[in-house]
């Protein structure tokens, strides 16, 4: 059974993401991936305006304390940022609340931030004034419709221009993970007791930013200990494995090449049918909502490039408590893929088949030589992160 370095991963909303701690020191940082969400009729282009002030845009639902047949909001051809029409709000009644909203069904978690944007412009002949304000909102709803939480941005008349469209954005993060809920996007107006004027809204858009956790692998650049010139000298925090005795192996740290610092990990294909490599393990819970991403920079030796049947490999393995495999994924890198002049980044991704508490993830850098190997390659600057699959569409 492989030994793993003890790392506690504090879970957020049941997912293995948050802060990794190693010997009391922070060993992780948050990174983000942004995905677009598809809003329907986002530019209010459908149906074509018939000139009525309360004509509704397709795929948006009206809400307010004014009967929709008497409302002062609807699509219009009087102004447009793109296309030929937009959504117009006319602050004609006191203490009115009016707007449109669109719903996307989704599962979500507290590692996701939703960004909802719209372009807004005041009417040049009758700009918004007095107590009236525009509002953009994001609401998270539980299955069945009740609120979970929401966030609104209030846009006052002084913030709007009569000459150009300005982009406004509201951001919101759900309080907890929900499956089967929904996210609502809201464009609205409240008028107060002394409103006046009009404004236009066009080109709405939505994105979800999904946070991930970058796992800072220890001795990721193979800088420790300093190389003493032995071809089988092991890097600190990495464990050797293979079918060759480590004292006779052809893999170890070297100062012959380096992408950063002064040394790297060198693999020399000197023996046929050899399997050799180093691995590092992190004890952590994981779930099928997570994808682990493991990367490394590789370069072939300038004077003796990798050839023949030898290949480099990067691997991610998920293990149960006690060491048994759950599942794994390996990337094979052939000699033709390596350059003798520059370092190339290679990445392998893997997702656990199911959630496990108390298991471990192993990161592996290795070489298999086959029957006719030759040459050498170098590995430097490995990195790993956990990416949470987003459920907002």
C-alpha positions in Angstrom: 0.0 0.0 0.0 1.3 3.4 -0.9 2.0 5.9 1.8 0.3 9.3 1.4 1.2 12.7 2.8 -1.5 13.8 5.2 -3.5 16.7 3.9 -6.8 17.8 5.3 -9.3 19.2 2.8 -12.0 21.3 4.4 -15.2 20.7 2.4 -17.6 23.5 1.3 -21.2 22.4 0.7 -20.2 18.8 0.8 -17.6 19.2 -2.0 -13.9 18.8 -1.6 -13.0 22.4 -2.2 -11.9 25.1 0.2 -8.5 25.2 1.9 -5.9 22.5 2.0 -3.6 22.5 5.0 -0.2 20.8 5.3 1.6 21.1 8.6 -0.4 24.1 9.5 0.4 26.0 6.3 -1.9 27.0 3.5 -1.4 24.7 0.6 -4.1 25.7 -1.8 -5.5 28.7 -3.6 -8.8 29.4 -5.4 -8.9 29.6 -9.1 -12.0 30.2 -11.4 -13.5 29.1 -14.6 -16.3 31.2 -16.2 -19.1 29.7 -18.3 -21.8 31.6 -20.3 -25.4 30.9 -19.4 -28.0 31.0 -22.2 -30.7 33.6 -21.7 -33.5 33.4 -24.2 -34.5 36.6 -26.1 -31.7 38.4 -24.3 -32.0 41.5 -26.5 -35.8 41.7 -26.3 -35.9 41.3 -30.1 -39.1 39.1 -30.2 -41.9 39.6 -31.0 -41.7 42.7 -33.2 -43.0 45.8 -31.3 -46.5 46.8 -32.2 -46.2 50.2 -30.5 -48.1 49.3 -27.3 -46.3 50.4 -24.2 -47.1 47.2 -22.3 -46.2 44.6 -25.0 -44.2 41.8 -23.4 -41.0 40.3 -24.7 -41.0 36.6 -25.5 -39.5 34.2 -22.9 -39.8 36.9 -20.1 -42.5 37.0 -17.4 -44.1 40.2 -16.2 -44.5 40.9 -12.5 -45.6 44.0 -10.5 -48.3 45.7 -8.5 -49.8 47.2 -11.7 -52.0 45.1 -14.0 -50.0 44.1 -17.0 -52.7 45.6 -19.3 -52.0 49.0 -17.7 -48.3 48.6 -17.1 -45.6 51.1 -18.3 -43.0 48.6 -19.3 -42.7 46.7 -22.6 -40.7 46.3 -25.8 -40.2 49.3 -28.1 -38.4 50.4 -31.3 -37.6 53.9 -29.9 -34.2 52.8 -28.8 -31.9 49.8 -29.3 -28.2 49.0 -28.6 -28.3 46.1 -31.0 -31.0 45.0 -33.3 -34.1 47.3 -33.7 -35.7 47.3 -30.3 -35.2 47.1 -26.5 -37.2 47.0 -23.3 -38.6 50.4 -22.2 -39.6 51.4 -18.6 -41.7 54.6 -18.2 -42.0 55.9 -14.7 -45.6 57.1 -15.1 -47.1 55.9 -11.8 -46.1 56.5 -8.2 -45.1 53.6 -5.9 -45.1 51.1 -8.8 -43.1 47.9 -8.9 -42.8 46.5 -12.4 -40.4 44.2 -14.3 -39.7 41.0 -16.2 -37.9 37.9 -15.2 -36.6 34.7 -16.7 -35.9 31.4 -15.0 -33.3 28.7 -15.7 -33.6 25.4 -13.9 -30.3 24.3 -12.4 -28.5 22.6 -9.6 -26.0 24.9 -7.9 -23.5 25.1 -5.0 -21.8 27.7 -2.9 -18.7 27.6 -5.1 -20.5 29.2 -8.0 -21.1 32.9 -8.5 -23.7 34.1 -11.0 -23.1 37.4 -12.9 -26.1 39.0 -14.6 -25.5 42.1 -16.8 -27.6 44.5 -18.9 -27.0 47.7 -20.9 -29.2 50.6 -19.8 -29.7 54.1 -21.2 -31.9 57.0 -20.1 -34.4 58.4 -22.6 -32.7 61.5 -24.1 -36.0 63.5 -24.2 -37.3 62.4 -20.9 -34.5 61.0 -18.7 -35.3 59.0 -15.6 -35.7 61.3 -12.6 -37.0 61.7 -9.1 -37.5 58.7 -6.9 -37.6 56.1 -9.7 -34.8 53.6 -10.0 -33.8 50.6 -12.2 -32.9 47.3 -10.7 -31.1 44.1 -11.8 -31.5 41.0 -9.7 -30.4 37.4 -9.4 -32.6 35.1 -7.3 -31.9 31.5 -6.2 -35.0 29.4 -5.6 -35.5 26.0 -3.9 -37.4 23.2 -5.7 -41.0 24.3 -5.7 -40.3 28.0 -5.8 -39.4 29.4 -2.4 -36.4 31.8 -2.1 -33.1 30.6 -1.0 -31.4 34.0 -1.3 -31.1 36.9 -3.8 -29.1 39.9 -4.7 -30.3 43.1 -6.4 -28.4 46.1 -7.9 -30.1 49.5 -7.7 -29.3 52.0 -10.5 -30.3 55.6 -9.7 -31.2 58.2 -12.4 -27.8 60.0 -11.9 -26.0 56.8 -13.0 -27.7 56.7 -16.4 -26.6 58.4 -19.6 -28.9 59.9 -22.2 -26.2 59.6 -24.9 -24.7 56.1 -24.6 -25.5 52.7 -23.2 -23.8 51.7 -19.9 -23.3 48.2 -18.7 -24.4 47.2 -15.2 -23.7 43.9 -13.5 -25.1 42.2 -10.4 -23.4 39.2 -8.8 -24.8 36.6 -6.4 -23.7 33.3 -4.8 -26.2 30.7 -3.5 -26.1 30.1 0.3 -25.9 26.3 -0.2 -25.9 23.5 -2.7 -29.3 22.8 -4.2 -30.4 20.1 -6.7 -33.6 20.7 -8.7 -33.9 24.4 -7.9 -33.8 27.4 -10.3 -32.1 30.8 -10.9 -34.2 33.8 -11.8 -32.9 36.9 -13.7 -34.8 40.1 -13.1 -35.0 43.5 -14.8 -37.3 45.9 -13.0 -38.2 49.4 -11.9 -39.5 50.9 -8.6 -40.9 54.4 -8.9 -41.3 55.7 -5.4 -43.6 58.7 -4.6 -42.2 61.2 -7.1 -41.0 59.5 -10.3 -40.5 60.8 -13.8 -38.9 59.9 -17.1 -38.0 56.7 -18.9 -35.1 54.3 -19.6 -34.2 51.5 -21.9 -32.7 48.0 -21.3 -30.9 45.9 -23.9 -28.5 43.0 -24.4 -28.8 41.1 -21.1 -26.3 38.3 -20.4 -25.5 35.9 -17.7 -22.4 33.9 -16.7 -21.5 31.5 -13.9 -18.0 31.6 -12.4 -17.1 28.2 -10.9 -14.4 28.3 -8.3 -11.8 25.5 -8.1 -9.0 24.7 -5.6 -5.4 24.7 -6.8 -3.5 22.0 -4.9 0.0 23.1 -4.3 2.0 19.9 -4.7 5.1 19.7 -2.5 8.4 20.1 -4.2 6.5 20.5 -7.5 9.7 21.7 -9.4 11.9 18.9 -8.0 14.3 21.5 -6.4 15.0 19.6 -3.2 17.4 18.2 -2.3 20.2 19.8 -4.4 21.3 17.3 -7.0 24.5 15.4 -6.2 25.0 14.1 -9.7 23.6 10.6 -9.1 21.2 9.5 -11.8 18.8 7.8 -9.2 18.7 10.6 -6.6 15.1 11.0 -5.4 13.2 14.3 -5.1 11.9 15.2 -1.7 8.2 14.5 -1.0 8.0 12.1 -4.0 8.0 8.3 -3.7 9.7 6.0 -6.2 8.0 3.0 -7.7 9.0 0.6 -10.5 10.4 -2.8 -11.5 14.0 -1.6 -11.2 15.7 -1.3 -7.8 15.9 2.4 -6.9 19.6 2.1 -6.4 20.0 1.1 -10.1 17.1 3.2 -11.5 17.5 5.6 -14.4 15.3 8.4 -13.0 16.2 11.1 -10.5 16.8 14.8 -10.1 19.4 16.6 -12.2 20.9 20.0 -13.0 21.3 19.1 -16.6 18.1 20.9 -17.5 15.5 23.1 -15.8 12.4 25.1 -16.8 12.5 27.1 -13.5 15.1 27.0 -10.8 18.3 25.0 -11.4 17.1 21.3 -11.7 14.4 19.0 -12.9 13.4 15.3 -12.9 15.3 13.3 -15.5 14.2 10.0 -17.1 16.7 7.9 -19.0 15.5 5.0 -21.1 18.5 2.8 -20.5 16.8 -0.5 -19.8 14.2 -2.4 -21.9 10.8 -3.2 -20.4 11.3 -1.0 -17.4 8.5 0.8 -15.4 9.8 3.7 -13.3 8.4 6.8 -11.8 7.6 9.0 -8.8 4.3 9.7 -7.2 2.8 11.9 -4.5 -0.4 11.3 -2.6 -2.9 13.6 -1.0 -5.4 12.3 1.6 -8.7 14.0 0.8 -12.4 13.5 0.3 -13.7 13.7 -3.2 -16.9 13.5 -5.1 -18.2 12.8 -8.7 -18.9 16.5 -9.0 -15.1 17.1 -9.1 -12.5 16.8 -11.8 -8.8 16.6 -10.9 -6.4 18.3 -13.3 -2.7 17.3 -13.2 -0.2 19.1 -15.4 3.6 18.9 -16.0 6.1 20.5 -18.4 8.2 18.0 -20.4 11.2 18.4 -22.7 13.4 15.9 -24.6 17.1 15.9 -24.1 18.8 18.0 -26.8 21.7 15.6 -27.4 19.8 12.3 -26.8 16.1 12.7 -27.3 13.6 10.0 -26.3 13.2 7.4 -29.0 11.9 3.9 -29.8 9.4 2.3 -27.6 9.9 4.5 -24.5 7.0 6.8 -23.4 6.4 9.3 -20.7 3.2 9.1 -18.6 1.2 11.4 -16.3 -1.5 9.8 -14.1 -4.2 10.6 -11.6 -5.4 7.8 -9.3 -8.3 7.8 -6.8 -7.9 5.4 -3.9 -10.3 4.1 -1.3 -9.3 4.4 2.4 -6.8 1.6 2.9 -5.3 2.1 -0.6 -7.4 0.1 -3.1 -8.0 1.7 -6.4 -11.3 3.4 -7.2 -10.4 4.5 -10.7 -7.6 6.2 -12.6 -6.6 7.9 -15.8 -3.2 8.1 -17.5 -1.9 10.2 -20.4 0.7 8.6 -22.6 3.3 11.0 -24.2 5.2 9.5 -27.1 8.7 10.6 -28.2 7.3 12.5 -31.3 5.3 14.8 -29.0 8.4 16.0 -27.1 10.5 18.9 -28.2 14.3 19.2 -27.8 14.2 23.0 -27.9 11.3 24.1 -25.6 9.2 22.8 -22.7 5.7 21.7 -23.5 2.8 21.5 -21.0 0.8 18.2 -20.8 -2.3 17.7 -18.8 -4.3 14.7 -17.7 -7.8 15.0 -16.1 -9.7 12.4 -14.0 -13.1 12.3 -12.2 -13.8 9.9 -9.4 -16.5 7.3 -10.1 -18.2 8.1 -6.7 -17.8 10.2 -3.6 -15.3 8.9 -1.1 -14.5 10.2 2.4 -11.1 9.3 3.8 -9.6 8.3 0.5 -6.6 9.7 -1.4 -5.6 11.0 -4.8 -2.2 10.0 -6.2 -0.3 12.1 -8.8 2.2 10.0 -10.9 5.0 11.0 -13.3 6.5 7.9 -14.9 8.2 6.2 -17.9 7.7 2.8 -19.5 10.5 1.8 -21.9 9.2 -1.2 -23.9 11.5 -3.5 -25.8 13.6 -1.0 -27.8 14.0 2.3 -25.8 16.6 5.0 -25.9 17.1 8.6 -25.0 16.2 11.0 -22.2 13.5 13.4 -21.2 13.0 15.9 -18.4 10.0 16.9 -16.2 9.5 20.1 -14.3 6.8 22.4 -12.7 4.0 19.9 -12.0 0.7 21.3 -10.8 -2.7 20.1 -9.7 -6.2 21.5 -9.1 -9.7 20.3 -8.3 -12.3 21.8 -10.6 -16.0 21.7 -9.6 -18.4 20.8 -12.3 -20.9 23.6 -12.7 -24.6 22.8 -12.8 -26.0 26.2 -14.0 -27.0 26.2 -17.7 
